[in-house]
Amino acid sequence: MDFRGCSAVVTGGSRGLGLPRRPRARVARAPASPWPHGTRASSSGARLDLEERGIDVTTVVCDVANSEEARELIEGVVARTGGIDVLVNNAGVIKVGPLEHMQREDFERAMDVHFWGPLQTMTAAIPTMRRQRAGRIVNVSSIGGRIGVPHLAPYCASKFALAGVSDSMRAEIAKDGIFVTTVCPGMMRTGSPFNAWFKGRHRDEFAWFAISDSLPIASVDARRAALQIVDACRQWRCGTGDFVAGQARRDRERGDARGRRARHGPRQPAAATGPDRAAGDAPTAAGKVSSDRAPSRLTRLTERAARENNELPH
């Protein structure tokens, strides 16, 4: 796919995986019109970053879990540009903790953002793409949308749902010239632990999650993963299948021990095995659960990624 003259929407484009500079620079060489969405403060930073490189950009603050806002996001793009060529459903939330502390509302919020949000933007964009007889949809699921991960039950359940609807839609709308790619990244150093919420033994949960995200062998730099996703969107042959990005991709290609362990499922975090009956039900932000283990030397890569990808809380 040639991105020149294209209109692209990236949800969650104000931080994390949606923000890395190198992939955006690649798109900039073939000027597109990206529409990143996020919080007002973070979207402003993303807009300035793109405009400095001569990219025509409009930022939109909306909650994709809200059906009206999701519809208005897509309608605004079509009204301004006359169409929509690329839709990247990347917005995400994450809550970490034992199942004993996860409540229905935790699952509902994850489903709202990871399943209903993408479904709503897709159903709003597909009629226009059908009229164009062309379009690209990229749904960012997770390796946790293929393999269940302990202490991430709401996240995994919602990512499984996204992968399922993405796979189903792919088969139905390919006849209209619309190609759907389901992306399943492994651990990526986006800095997301600093925007996660934690339940159970809050400090222990933050420590294992942040340290795991920093391991250079087990995780991949967000810019590298984002480049792989951009290339998957660009290539015709990747438009009709799913795509595993990052370290999980290397594991699958090599068939090494890490890949075999991933197929059998991850183990429960040893440092955070039990619930905290006293206060574990209360979700706590990362900024309030620091300890001598995290942040520490073990989490330096994640901290650097958080600074680069606008993940540090404002």
DRENDO-1510 file (C-alpha; in Angstrom, 1 decimal, always signed):
<recs>
REC; n; res; u; v; w
REC; 1; MET; +0.0; +0.0; +0.0 .
REC; 2; ASP; +1.2; +3.5; -0.9 .
REC; 3; PHE; +0.5; +5.9; +2.0 .
REC; 4; ARG; +0.7; +9.0; -0.1 .
REC; 5; GLY; -2.5; +11.0; +0.1 .
REC; 6; CYS; -4.0; +8.5; +2.5 .
REC; 7; SER; -6.2; +9.4; +5.5 .
REC; 8; ALA; -5.2; +7.4; +8.5 .
REC; 9; VAL; -6.9; +7.2; +12.0 .
REC; 10; VAL; -4.8; +5.9; +14.9 .
REC; 11; THR; -6.7; +5.4; +18.2 .
REC; 12; GLY; -4.5; +5.7; +21.2 .
REC; 13; GLY; -2.1; +7.7; +19.1 .
REC; 14; SER; -1.1; +10.1; +21.8 .
REC; 15; ARG; +1.2; +7.8; +23.7 .
REC; 16; GLY; +2.6; +4.3; +24.0 .
REC; 17; LEU; +2.7; +2.1; +20.8 .
REC; 18; GLY; +0.8; +4.8; +18.9 .
REC; 19; LEU; +3.5; +7.4; +19.4 .
REC; 20; PRO; +7.0; +6.2; +18.5 .
REC; 21; ARG; +8.8; +8.7; +16.3 .
REC; 22; ARG; +10.5; +6.4; +13.9 .
REC; 23; PRO; +7.4; +4.7; +12.4 .
REC; 24; ARG; +5.7; +8.2; +12.1 .
REC; 25; ALA; +8.8; +9.4; +10.3 .
REC; 26; ARG; +8.3; +6.6; +7.8 .
REC; 27; VAL; +4.7; +7.5; +7.2 .
REC; 28; ALA; +5.8; +11.2; +6.9 .
REC; 29; ARG; +7.9; +10.4; +3.8 .
REC; 30; ALA; +4.6; +9.4; +2.1 .
REC; 31; PRO; +2.4; +12.2; +3.5 .
REC; 32; ALA; -0.7; +10.8; +5.1 .
REC; 33; SER; -3.3; +12.6; +7.2 .
REC; 34; PRO; -3.2; +10.9; +10.6 .
REC; 35; TRP; -5.9; +11.5; +13.2 .
REC; 36; PRO; -4.4; +10.4; +16.6 .
REC; 37; HIS; -6.8; +10.4; +19.5 .
REC; 38; GLY; -6.2; +10.5; +23.2 .
REC; 39; THR; -6.4; +12.8; +26.2 .
REC; 40; ARG; -6.3; +16.5; +25.5 .
REC; 41; ALA; -2.8; +17.1; +26.9 .
REC; 42; SER; -1.2; +14.1; +25.3 .
REC; 43; SER; -2.9; +14.6; +22.0 .
REC; 44; SER; -1.5; +18.2; +21.8 .
REC; 45; GLY; +2.0; +16.8; +22.2 .
REC; 46; ALA; +1.5; +14.2; +19.5 .
REC; 47; ARG; +0.1; +16.9; +17.1 .
REC; 48; LEU; +3.0; +19.2; +17.6 .
REC; 49; ASP; +5.5; +16.4; +17.1 .
REC; 50; LEU; +3.9; +15.5; +13.7 .
REC; 51; GLU; +3.4; +19.1; +12.5 .
REC; 52; GLU; +7.1; +19.7; +13.1 .
REC; 53; ARG; +7.8; +17.2; +10.3 .
REC; 54; GLY; +5.3; +18.7; +7.9 .
REC; 55; ILE; +2.5; +16.2; +8.4 .
REC; 56; ASP; -1.1; +17.3; +8.1 .
REC; 57; VAL; -2.6; +16.1; +11.3 .
REC; 58; THR; -5.8; +16.6; +13.4 .
REC; 59; THR; -6.0; +15.4; +16.9 .
REC; 60; VAL; -9.3; +14.3; +18.4 .
REC; 61; VAL; -10.1; +13.7; +22.1 .
REC; 62; CYS; -12.7; +11.0; +22.5 .
REC; 63; ASP; -13.5; +7.8; +24.3 .
REC; 64; VAL; -13.8; +5.0; +21.7 .
REC; 65; ALA; -15.8; +3.0; +24.2 .
REC; 66; ASN; -18.6; +5.6; +23.8 .
REC; 67; SER; -20.5; +4.7; +20.6 .
REC; 68; GLU; -21.4; +8.3; +19.8 .
REC; 69; GLU; -17.9; +9.6; +20.2 .
REC; 70; ALA; -16.5; +6.7; +18.2 .
REC; 71; ARG; -19.0; +7.4; +15.4 .
REC; 72; GLU; -18.3; +11.1; +15.4 .
REC; 73; LEU; -14.5; +10.4; +15.2 .
REC; 74; ILE; -14.9; +8.5; +12.0 .
REC; 75; GLU; -17.5; +10.9; +10.5 .
REC; 76; GLY; -15.2; +13.8; +11.2 .
REC; 77; VAL; -12.4; +12.2; +9.3 .
REC; 78; VAL; -14.7; +11.5; +6.3 .
REC; 79; ALA; -16.1; +15.0; +6.4 .
REC; 80; ARG; -12.7; +16.6; +6.4 .
REC; 81; THR; -10.8; +14.3; +4.0 .
REC; 82; GLY; -13.5; +12.8; +1.9 .
REC; 83; GLY; -12.7; +9.2; +3.0 .
REC; 84; ILE; -10.8; +7.0; +5.3 .
REC; 85; ASP; -8.0; +4.7; +4.1 .
REC; 86; VAL; -6.4; +3.3; +7.2 .
REC; 87; LEU; -7.9; +2.6; +10.6 .
REC; 88; VAL; -5.6; +1.4; +13.4 .
REC; 89; ASN; -7.4; +0.3; +16.6 .
REC; 90; ASN; -4.6; +0.7; +19.1 .
REC; 91; ALA; -6.2; +2.3; +22.2 .
REC; 92; GLY; -5.8; +0.3; +25.3 .
REC; 93; VAL; -6.1; +0.0; +29.1 .
REC; 94; ILE; -4.6; -2.5; +31.5 .
REC; 95; LYS; -5.3; -3.6; +35.0 .
REC; 96; VAL; -3.0; -6.1; +36.8 .
REC; 97; GLY; -3.8; -8.3; +39.7 .
REC; 98; PRO; -5.1; -11.6; +41.0 .
REC; 99; LEU; -8.4; -12.9; +39.9 .
REC; 100; GLU; -9.7; -12.7; +43.5 .
REC; 101; HIS; -9.6; -8.9; +43.3 .
REC; 102; MET; -11.0; -8.5; +39.7 .
REC; 103; GLN; -14.6; -7.5; +39.6 .
REC; 104; ARG; -17.2; -7.4; +36.8 .
REC; 105; GLU; -16.5; -3.7; +36.2 .
REC; 106; ASP; -12.8; -4.5; +35.5 .
REC; 107; PHE; -13.8; -6.9; +32.8 .
REC; 108; GLU; -16.4; -4.4; +31.4 .
REC; 109; ARG; -14.0; -1.6; +31.2 .
REC; 110; ALA; -11.4; -3.8; +29.3 .
REC; 111; MET; -14.2; -5.0; +27.0 .
REC; 112; ASP; -15.4; -1.4; +26.4 .
REC; 113; VAL; -12.0; -0.2; +25.2 .
REC; 114; HIS; -10.5; -3.4; +23.6 .
REC; 115; PHE; -13.6; -4.9; +22.0 .
REC; 116; TRP; -16.6; -2.4; +21.8 .
REC; 117; GLY; -14.3; +0.5; +20.9 .
REC; 118; PRO; -12.7; -1.2; +17.8 .
REC; 119; LEU; -16.0; -2.7; +16.8 .
REC; 120; GLN; -17.6; +0.7; +16.9 .
REC; 121; THR; -14.9; +2.4; +14.8 .
REC; 122; MET; -14.9; -0.4; +12.3 .
REC; 123; THR; -18.6; -0.5; +11.8 .
REC; 124; ALA; -18.5; +3.3; +11.3 .
REC; 125; ALA; -15.6; +3.2; +8.8 .
REC; 126; ILE; -16.6; +0.1; +6.8 .
REC; 127; PRO; -19.4; +1.7; +4.8 .
REC; 128; THR; -17.1; +4.4; +3.5 .
REC; 129; MET; -14.3; +1.9; +2.8 .
REC; 130; ARG; -16.9; -0.2; +0.8 .
REC; 131; ARG; -17.8; +2.8; -1.3 .
REC; 132; GLN; -14.1; +3.4; -2.0 .
REC; 133; ARG; -13.6; -0.4; -2.7 .
REC; 134; ALA; -10.5; -0.1; -0.6 .
REC; 135; GLY; -9.4; +0.2; +3.0 .
REC; 136; ARG; -7.0; -1.1; +5.6 .
REC; 137; ILE; -8.0; -2.0; +9.2 .
REC; 138; VAL; -5.3; -2.9; +11.8 .
REC; 139; ASN; -6.5; -4.2; +15.1 .
REC; 140; VAL; -3.9; -4.3; +17.8 .
REC; 141; SER; -4.7; -7.3; +20.0 .
REC; 142; SER; -1.9; -9.0; +22.0 .
REC; 143; ILE; -0.1; -12.2; +22.5 .
REC; 144; GLY; -2.4; -12.1; +25.5 .
REC; 145; GLY; -5.3; -12.4; +23.0 .
REC; 146; ARG; -4.0; -15.8; +21.9 .
REC; 147; ILE; -2.5; -17.1; +25.2 .
REC; 148; GLY; -4.0; -16.4; +28.6 .
REC; 149; VAL; -1.7; -14.6; +31.1 .
REC; 150; PRO; -2.1; -14.9; +34.9 .
REC; 151; HIS; -3.0; -11.7; +36.7 .
REC; 152; LEU; -4.2; -10.2; +33.4 .
REC; 153; ALA; -7.6; -11.9; +33.1 .
REC; 154; PRO; -9.7; -8.8; +32.1 .
REC; 155; TYR; -7.0; -7.7; +29.6 .
REC; 156; CYS; -6.7; -11.1; +28.0 .
REC; 157; ALA; -10.4; -11.8; +27.8 .
REC; 158; SER; -11.0; -8.5; +26.0 .
REC; 159; LYS; -8.0; -9.0; +23.7 .
REC; 160; PHE; -9.2; -12.6; +22.8 .
REC; 161; ALA; -12.6; -11.0; +21.9 .
REC; 162; LEU; -10.9; -8.4; +19.7 .
REC; 163; ALA; -8.8; -11.1; +17.9 .
REC; 164; GLY; -12.0; -13.1; +17.3 .
REC; 165; VAL; -14.1; -10.4; +15.8 .
REC; 166; SER; -11.1; -9.2; +13.8 .
REC; 167; ASP; -10.5; -12.6; +12.3 .
REC; 168; SER; -14.2; -13.0; +11.5 .
REC; 169; MET; -14.5; -9.6; +9.9 .
REC; 170; ARG; -11.5; -10.3; +7.7 .
REC; 171; ALA; -13.2; -13.1; +5.9 .
REC; 172; GLU; -16.4; -11.2; +5.3 .
REC; 173; ILE; -15.1; -7.9; +4.0 .
REC; 174; ALA; -12.1; -8.9; +1.9 .
REC; 175; LYS; -14.5; -9.1; -1.1 .
REC; 176; ASP; -15.1; -5.4; -0.7 .
REC; 177; GLY; -11.4; -4.6; -1.0 .
REC; 178; ILE; -11.0; -4.1; +2.7 .
REC; 179; PHE; -8.1; -5.9; +4.4 .
REC; 180; VAL; -8.0; -6.6; +8.1 .
REC; 181; THR; -4.7; -7.3; +9.9 .
REC; 182; THR; -4.9; -8.6; +13.5 .
REC; 183; VAL; -1.7; -7.7; +15.3 .
REC; 184; CYS; -0.6; -9.7; +18.4 .
REC; 185; PRO; +2.4; -8.1; +20.0 .
REC; 186; GLY; +4.4; -9.7; +22.7 .
REC; 187; MET; +6.0; -7.8; +25.6 .
REC; 188; MET; +6.9; -4.3; +24.3 .
REC; 189; ARG; +8.8; -1.6; +26.0 .
REC; 190; THR; +6.2; +1.2; +25.6 .
REC; 191; GLY; +6.4; +2.3; +29.2 .
REC; 192; SER; +2.8; +1.2; +29.8 .
REC; 193; PRO; +3.4; -0.1; +33.4 .
REC; 194; PHE; +3.4; +3.6; +34.4 .
REC; 195; ASN; -0.1; +4.0; +33.1 .
REC; 196; ALA; -1.5; +0.7; +34.4 .
REC; 197; TRP; -3.6; +0.1; +37.5 .
REC; 198; PHE; -2.9; -2.6; +40.1 .
REC; 199; LYS; -4.9; -4.7; +42.4 .
REC; 200; GLY; -3.9; -7.2; +45.1 .
REC; 201; ARG; -0.5; -6.7; +46.6 .
REC; 202; HIS; +0.0; -3.4; +44.7 .
REC; 203; ARG; +3.8; -3.0; +45.1 .
REC; 204; ASP; +4.5; -6.6; +44.2 .
REC; 205; GLU; +2.2; -6.5; +41.2 .
REC; 206; PHE; +3.8; -3.3; +39.9 .
REC; 207; ALA; +7.3; -4.7; +40.5 .
REC; 208; TRP; +6.8; -7.9; +38.5 .
REC; 209; PHE; +5.0; -6.2; +35.7 .
REC; 210; ALA; +7.5; -3.3; +35.3 .
REC; 211; ILE; +10.5; -5.6; +35.6 .
REC; 212; SER; +9.1; -8.1; +33.0 .
REC; 213; ASP; +8.5; -5.2; +30.7 .
REC; 214; SER; +12.2; -4.1; +31.0 .
REC; 215; LEU; +13.8; -7.4; +30.2 .
REC; 216; PRO; +15.8; -6.9; +26.9 .
REC; 217; ILE; +15.6; -10.5; +25.9 .
REC; 218; ALA; +11.9; -11.0; +26.6 .
REC; 219; SER; +10.6; -7.6; +25.4 .
REC; 220; VAL; +11.1; -5.6; +22.3 .
REC; 221; ASP; +11.5; -1.8; +21.8 .
REC; 222; ALA; +8.2; -0.2; +20.9 .
REC; 223; ARG; +9.7; +1.6; +17.8 .
REC; 224; ARG; +10.8; -1.8; +16.4 .
REC; 225; ALA; +7.3; -3.3; +17.0 .
REC; 226; ALA; +5.6; -0.3; +15.5 .
REC; 227; LEU; +7.8; -0.5; +12.4 .
REC; 228; GLN; +6.8; -4.1; +11.9 .
REC; 229; ILE; +3.1; -3.1; +12.2 .
REC; 230; VAL; +3.4; -0.3; +9.7 .
REC; 231; ASP; +5.1; -2.7; +7.3 .
REC; 232; ALA; +2.3; -5.3; +7.8 .
REC; 233; CYS; -0.2; -2.6; +6.9 .
REC; 234; ARG; +1.8; -1.6; +3.9 .
REC; 235; GLN; +2.2; -5.1; +2.4 .
REC; 236; TRP; -0.7; -6.7; +0.5 .
REC; 237; ARG; +0.1; -10.2; +1.6 .
REC; 238; CYS; -0.2; -9.3; +5.3 .
REC; 239; GLY; -3.6; -7.8; +4.8 .
REC; 240; THR; -5.4; -11.1; +4.9 .
REC; 241; GLY; -3.9; -12.6; +8.1 .
REC; 242; ASP; -2.8; -12.1; +11.6 .
REC; 243; PHE; +0.6; -10.7; +12.5 .
REC; 244; VAL; +2.8; -11.4; +15.5 .
REC; 245; ALA; +5.0; -8.4; +16.4 .
REC; 246; GLY; +8.0; -8.0; +18.5 .
REC; 247; GLN; +9.8; -10.7; +20.6 .
REC; 248; ALA; +6.8; -13.1; +20.3 .
REC; 249; ARG; +7.4; -13.0; +16.5 .
REC; 250; ARG; +11.0; -13.9; +16.8 .
REC; 251; ASP; +10.2; -16.7; +19.2 .
REC; 252; ARG; +7.6; -18.1; +16.8 .
REC; 253; GLU; +9.9; -17.9; +13.8 .
REC; 254; ARG; +12.9; -19.5; +15.6 .
REC; 255; GLY; +10.8; -22.1; +17.5 .
REC; 256; ASP; +13.2; -21.8; +20.4 .
REC; 257; ALA; +12.6; -22.5; +24.1 .
REC; 258; ARG; +10.9; -19.2; +24.8 .
REC; 259; GLY; +8.4; -19.9; +22.0 .
REC; 260; ARG; +7.7; -23.4; +23.3 .
REC; 261; ARG; +7.1; -21.9; +26.8 .
REC; 262; ALA; +4.7; -19.3; +25.3 .
REC; 263; ARG; +2.7; -22.0; +23.6 .
REC; 264; HIS; +2.2; -23.8; +26.9 .
REC; 265; GLY; +1.2; -20.5; +28.6 .
REC; 266; PRO; +3.1; -18.3; +31.0 .
REC; 267; ARG; +3.6; -19.1; +34.7 .
REC; 268; GLN; +2.0; -17.1; +37.5 .
REC; 269; PRO; +4.2; -14.3; +38.8 .
REC; 270; ALA; +6.1; -15.7; +41.7 .
REC; 271; ALA; +6.4; -12.4; +43.5 .
REC; 272; ALA; +2.7; -11.7; +43.4 .
REC; 273; THR; +0.9; -15.0; +43.9 .
REC; 274; GLY; -1.6; -14.1; +46.5 .
REC; 275; PRO; -4.4; -11.6; +47.1 .
REC; 276; ASP; -4.3; -8.8; +49.7 .
REC; 277; ARG; -7.5; -9.2; +51.6 .
REC; 278; ALA; -7.1; -5.8; +53.4 .
REC; 279; ALA; -6.8; -3.4; +50.5 .
REC; 280; GLY; -6.4; -5.4; +47.3 .
REC; 281; ASP; -9.8; -4.6; +45.8 .
REC; 282; ALA; -8.9; -0.9; +45.4 .
REC; 283; PRO; -7.2; -0.2; +42.0 .
REC; 284; THR; -4.0; +1.8; +42.6 .
REC; 285; ALA; -2.1; +3.8; +40.0 .
REC; 286; ALA; +1.6; +3.1; +39.4 .
REC; 287; GLY; +2.8; +6.3; +40.8 .
REC; 288; LYS; +1.6; +5.2; +44.3 .
REC; 289; VAL; +3.1; +1.7; +44.4 .
REC; 290; SER; +6.8; +2.3; +44.0 .
REC; 291; SER; +9.3; +0.2; +46.0 .
REC; 292; ASP; +13.0; -0.6; +46.2 .
REC; 293; ARG; +12.4; -3.1; +43.3 .
REC; 294; ALA; +10.5; -0.8; +40.9 .
REC; 295; PRO; +11.5; +1.8; +39.8 .
REC; 296; SER; +15.1; +0.5; +40.1 .
REC; 297; ARG; +18.0; -0.5; +37.9 .
REC; 298; LEU; +15.8; -3.4; +36.8 .
REC; 299; THR; +13.2; -1.1; +35.2 .
REC; 300; ARG; +15.5; +1.4; +33.5 .
REC; 301; LEU; +14.5; +0.4; +30.0 .
REC; 302; THR; +10.8; +0.7; +30.8 .
REC; 303; GLU; +11.4; +4.1; +32.4 .
REC; 304; ARG; +13.2; +5.3; +29.3 .
REC; 305; ALA; +10.4; +4.0; +27.1 .
REC; 306; ALA; +7.9; +5.8; +29.3 .
REC; 307; ARG; +9.7; +9.1; +28.8 .
REC; 308; GLU; +10.0; +8.6; +25.0 .
REC; 309; ASN; +6.4; +7.5; +24.5 .
REC; 310; ASN; +4.6; +9.9; +26.7 .
REC; 311; GLU; +3.6; +7.3; +29.2 .
REC; 312; LEU; +4.6; +9.1; +32.4 .
REC; 313; PRO; +1.5; +10.5; +34.1 .
REC; 314; HIS; +1.0; +14.2; +33.6 .
</recs>
